[in-house]
């Protein structure tokens, strides 16, 4: 496998003199870009012309990761030319109010094959229930297939997100690439690092990813009470105070959820993923040291798939809320991930509206406020 990472900056162009000349059906190109690059078709034509036979996957971000750096107004790119790994891409439209489950299931069926080892999925992050996407993918794929990825971002604006479709930015799509064969190795790990506070409450009324009531009281009213003056900045202010939802069953899942939108008339909050009725919910707040340690722990989990002997790619997908909380310390989490990996590991990624990764060793889940890492290499 040949691997190169590079980035594009408006004031200096590409960080490499030329794009790697590795176009082939076995080449995967990942491109994570600031949302404003949607309006620059010439750049995407350049990428499409350089890789007409390759598989190009990418999305808009709330910040781009290249190595240990966290960037804005850039494009972070990884080019992987596999030697013994087959690739296949698939996509499906899913607009506002669309059926994310059916669209994701359509993508999964297009990728399904006995030789499938892993799927990397990127999808629109604004008008979609990420939990539906995860369920749709899982419903049509073998449980042994590793599924990772994330929801596209738009800074802290929550206005418009997009993925690459035919190497050009388009809103309202689920996109994915499948990796096939016995040579490819894929590791994964996801960890948070937030602290809970305040009373645990019962989700007494919800519908999918829309939360209406906690303990029989309007959810938005309770949330605004806790945030106080910060509530004027909703929904962006909610990135600093995510919600932990817990399955009350013994050994039940614990997932973090981020608000995407609020409805004052209905006193409801729309999250990036499901908030199931009957689950327990509790507010969370940041502990900066624990957030950085969570990134390091995610890297150690990813190494559970084995330690690559040569070049490997780390795809780091972290939540926009973590970036806002860490502030000037944000690069510490990308530094912590690379420090845990062996020499020869390169890293690209983005800050997202939702992270997709397996829950421990089980099927994939949608996370928020989490560092999710995917490592890829060939043996």
C-alpha positions in Angstrom: 0.0 0.0 0.0 1.2 3.5 -0.9 0.0 6.4 1.3 0.3 10.2 1.2 -1.5 12.9 3.1 -1.6 16.6 2.0 -3.7 19.6 2.4 -4.9 22.6 0.4 -4.9 26.2 1.8 -6.3 29.3 0.1 -3.2 31.4 0.7 -0.7 28.7 -0.4 -2.3 26.0 -2.5 -1.4 22.4 -2.0 1.3 21.3 0.5 2.7 18.9 -2.1 4.1 20.0 -5.6 1.7 17.6 -7.3 -1.1 15.3 -6.4 0.1 11.7 -6.0 0.0 10.0 -9.5 -1.7 6.9 -8.3 -5.0 6.8 -10.1 -6.4 3.3 -10.2 -9.5 1.3 -9.3 -7.6 0.3 -6.1 -7.0 3.9 -5.0 -9.1 5.6 -2.2 -9.0 9.4 -2.0 -10.5 11.0 1.2 -11.1 14.8 1.2 -12.4 16.7 4.2 -13.0 20.3 3.5 -14.2 23.6 4.9 -17.9 24.1 3.9 -17.1 27.2 1.8 -15.2 25.1 -0.7 -18.6 24.0 -2.0 -18.5 27.2 -4.1 -15.1 26.4 -5.7 -15.8 23.8 -8.5 -12.4 24.3 -10.1 -10.7 22.6 -7.1 -13.0 19.6 -7.3 -12.6 19.3 -11.0 -8.8 19.2 -10.4 -9.3 16.3 -8.0 -11.7 14.5 -10.3 -9.3 14.9 -13.3 -6.4 13.6 -11.2 -8.3 10.5 -10.0 -10.9 9.5 -12.7 -10.7 5.8 -11.9 -10.3 6.1 -8.2 -12.8 6.1 -5.4 -13.3 9.6 -4.0 -15.1 10.1 -0.7 -15.3 13.3 1.4 -17.5 15.9 3.2 -17.8 19.3 4.7 -16.4 19.8 8.2 -16.4 21.9 11.4 -12.6 21.8 11.1 -10.0 19.7 9.2 -7.4 17.4 10.7 -4.0 17.0 9.0 -1.4 15.2 11.1 -1.6 16.8 14.5 -2.9 20.1 13.1 -6.5 21.3 13.3 -7.2 23.7 10.5 -10.0 25.9 9.1 -10.6 27.0 5.5 -8.6 24.1 4.2 -8.9 20.6 2.6 -7.3 17.7 4.3 -6.6 14.8 1.8 -5.4 11.2 2.1 -4.5 9.2 -1.0 -4.2 5.4 -0.4 -3.2 3.1 -3.3 -3.9 -0.4 -2.2 -2.1 -3.4 -3.7 -4.3 -6.3 -2.6 -7.6 -4.7 -1.5 -10.6 -4.1 -3.8 -12.8 -1.0 -3.4 -16.4 -0.2 -4.2 -18.4 3.0 -3.6 -22.1 3.5 -3.2 -24.4 6.4 -2.4 -28.1 7.3 -2.0 -30.0 10.6 -1.7 -31.7 11.5 1.6 -33.1 15.0 1.8 -35.0 16.8 4.6 -37.6 14.5 6.0 -36.2 11.6 3.9 -35.9 8.0 5.0 -32.4 7.7 6.3 -32.9 4.0 7.2 -34.0 3.1 3.7 -31.2 5.2 2.0 -28.5 3.6 4.2 -29.9 0.1 3.6 -29.7 0.8 -0.1 -26.1 1.8 0.2 -25.3 -1.3 2.3 -27.0 -3.6 -0.3 -24.9 -2.1 -3.0 -21.7 -2.8 -1.0 -22.7 -6.2 0.3 -20.4 -9.1 -0.7 -18.8 -12.1 1.0 -15.4 -10.4 0.8 -16.5 -7.2 2.4 -14.3 -6.3 5.5 -15.1 -2.7 6.3 -17.3 0.3 5.3 -16.5 3.9 5.7 -19.7 6.0 5.6 -20.0 9.8 5.3 -23.4 11.5 5.2 -25.2 14.8 5.3 -25.1 16.1 8.9 -27.9 18.7 8.9 -31.2 17.2 7.8 -30.8 13.5 8.8 -31.2 11.3 11.9 -27.8 9.6 12.2 -29.3 6.8 14.2 -31.5 5.8 11.2 -28.4 5.7 9.0 -26.5 3.5 11.4 -29.5 1.1 11.8 -29.9 1.0 8.0 -26.3 0.1 7.4 -26.3 -2.5 10.2 -29.6 -4.1 9.0 -28.1 -5.2 5.7 -24.4 -5.9 6.5 -22.8 -8.9 8.1 -22.1 -8.2 11.8 -18.4 -9.0 11.2 -18.1 -6.0 8.8 -16.5 -3.0 10.6 -18.6 0.2 9.9 -17.1 3.6 10.8 -17.5 7.2 9.6 -19.3 10.4 10.5 -21.8 13.1 9.7 -20.7 16.2 7.7 -20.2 19.5 9.6 -20.7 23.2 9.1 -18.7 24.8 11.9 -21.1 25.8 14.7 -23.6 27.2 12.2 -25.8 24.2 11.6 -27.0 25.6 8.2 -25.8 23.4 5.3 -23.6 20.4 5.0 -22.5 18.3 2.0 -20.7 15.1 0.9 -18.7 14.5 -2.3 -20.8 12.9 -5.1 -18.8 12.2 -8.2 -16.0 14.2 -6.6 -18.2 17.3 -6.3 -20.0 18.7 -3.2 -23.7 18.0 -2.9 -26.1 18.2 0.0 -28.5 15.4 0.9 -26.6 12.2 0.3 -25.3 9.2 2.2 -21.9 8.0 0.6 -19.7 5.1 1.5 -16.8 3.0 0.4 -16.4 -0.7 0.9 -13.0 -2.4 1.5 -12.7 -6.1 0.3 -10.3 -8.9 0.8 -8.0 -10.6 3.3 -5.1 -8.2 3.1 -6.8 -5.1 4.5 -6.8 -4.5 8.2 -9.1 -2.0 9.9 -9.0 -0.9 13.6 -11.5 1.3 15.4 -11.9 3.0 18.7 -14.2 5.6 20.2 -14.0 7.4 23.6 -15.5 10.6 25.1 -14.2 12.0 28.4 -17.1 14.2 29.5 -18.3 14.4 33.2 -22.0 14.1 34.1 -23.7 16.6 36.4 -27.2 17.3 37.7 -30.0 14.8 38.3 -30.7 11.8 36.0 -34.1 12.1 34.4 -36.4 9.8 32.4 -37.1 10.4 28.8 -40.9 10.5 29.0 -41.7 11.7 25.5 -39.7 11.5 22.4 -40.0 10.6 18.7 -36.8 9.3 17.1 -34.2 12.1 17.5 -36.7 14.7 18.8 -36.9 15.0 22.6 -40.1 16.6 24.0 -40.2 15.7 27.7 -38.0 14.7 30.6 -39.7 13.6 33.8 -43.0 14.8 32.2 -41.7 18.4 31.8 -40.9 20.2 28.6 -37.3 19.2 27.6 -36.3 22.6 26.2 -37.5 24.4 29.3 -35.4 22.2 31.6 -32.4 22.6 29.3 -32.6 26.4 29.3 -32.9 26.4 33.1 -29.6 24.6 33.4 -27.9 26.8 30.8 -29.1 30.0 32.2 -27.8 33.0 30.3 -26.0 30.6 27.8 -29.4 29.5 26.6 -29.6 32.6 24.4 -26.9 30.9 22.2 -28.8 27.7 21.5 -28.4 25.5 19.6 -24.7 26.2 19.3 -24.4 26.7 23.1 -25.6 23.1 23.6 -22.3 21.9 22.1 -20.8 22.7 25.5 -23.4 20.7 27.4 -24.2 17.5 25.6 -26.7 14.9 26.9 -25.9 11.4 28.1 -28.6 8.9 27.3 -28.5 5.5 29.0 -30.4 2.3 28.5 -31.7 1.4 32.0 -31.4 -2.3 31.2 -28.5 -4.2 32.9 -25.4 -3.6 30.7 -27.3 -1.1 28.6 -25.7 1.3 26.1 -24.5 4.8 27.2 -24.5 7.2 24.3 -23.8 11.0 24.1 -26.1 13.2 22.1 -25.7 16.7 20.6 -28.5 19.2 19.8 -28.9 20.2 16.1 -32.0 22.4 16.5 -34.6 23.6 18.9 -38.3 24.4 18.6 -39.6 27.0 21.0 -43.2 26.4 20.1 -43.1 22.7 20.8 -40.5 23.1 23.6 -38.5 20.3 21.9 -34.9 19.6 20.9 -33.7 17.8 17.8 -30.6 15.7 18.3 -28.1 14.1 15.8 -29.3 10.7 16.9 -32.1 8.9 18.7 -33.1 9.7 22.3 -35.3 6.7 23.0 -38.4 7.0 25.2 -37.8 5.3 28.6 -34.0 5.9 28.5 -32.4 7.9 31.3 -30.8 11.3 30.4 -28.3 13.4 32.2 -26.4 16.6 31.3 -22.6 16.6 30.7 -19.8 19.1 30.9 -16.2 19.2 29.8 -13.1 18.1 31.7 -10.3 19.2 29.4 -7.7 16.7 30.6 -10.2 13.9 30.3 -11.2 14.9 26.8 -7.6 14.6 25.7 -7.2 11.3 27.5 -10.3 10.1 25.8 -8.6 10.6 22.4 -5.6 8.7 23.6 -7.8 5.8 24.8 -9.6 5.7 21.5 -6.2 5.2 19.8 -5.4 2.3 22.1 -8.7 0.7 21.3 -8.0 1.1 17.6 -4.7 -0.8 18.1 -6.7 -3.8 19.3 -7.0 -4.8 15.6 -3.2 -5.2 15.5 -0.1 -3.0 15.1 0.7 -2.1 11.5 4.3 -2.9 10.5 4.5 -0.2 7.8 2.5 2.7 6.6 -1.1 3.1 8.0 -3.8 5.8 7.9 -5.6 7.1 11.0 -8.9 8.7 10.2 -9.8 10.9 13.2 -13.4 12.0 13.4 -14.2 14.2 16.5 -17.2 16.2 17.5 -17.4 19.9 16.9 -18.4 20.3 20.6 -15.1 18.9 21.6 -13.3 21.5 19.5 -15.3 24.4 21.0 -14.6 23.2 24.5 -10.9 22.5 24.0 -10.3 25.8 22.3 -6.6 26.5 22.1 -5.9 23.0 23.4 -7.7 21.3 20.5 -4.6 20.0 18.8 -3.7 18.1 22.0 -6.3 15.4 21.1 -4.9 14.9 17.6 -1.4 14.8 19.1 -2.5 12.3 21.6 -3.8 9.9 19.0 -0.7 10.0 16.8 1.5 9.5 19.9 -0.2 6.2 20.6 0.2 4.9 17.1 3.5 3.5 15.7 5.8 5.5 13.5 4.6 5.4 9.9 1.0 6.3 10.8 -0.4 9.3 9.0 -3.6 11.1 10.0 -6.4 13.0 8.4 -9.9 13.7 9.7 -12.5 16.3 10.5 -14.7 17.7 13.2 -18.2 16.4 12.7 -21.9 16.5 13.7 -21.8 12.8 14.6 -19.3 9.9 14.8 -20.0 6.4 13.6 -18.0 3.5 15.2 -18.7 0.1 16.6 -19.9 -0.1 20.2 -17.1 -2.1 21.8 -16.9 -5.2 19.6 -20.6 -5.0 18.5 -22.5 -3.3 15.7 -21.8 0.3 14.9 -23.5 3.1 16.8 -23.9 6.9 16.3 -22.0 8.9 18.9 -21.7 12.6 19.6 -19.0 14.5 21.5 -16.6 11.6 20.9 -13.3 11.0 19.3 -13.7 8.1 16.8 -10.7 6.7 15.1 -10.3 4.3 12.2 -7.0 2.8 11.3 -6.4 1.2 7.8 -3.4 -0.7 6.5 -2.5 -3.7 4.3 -0.6 -6.8 5.4 
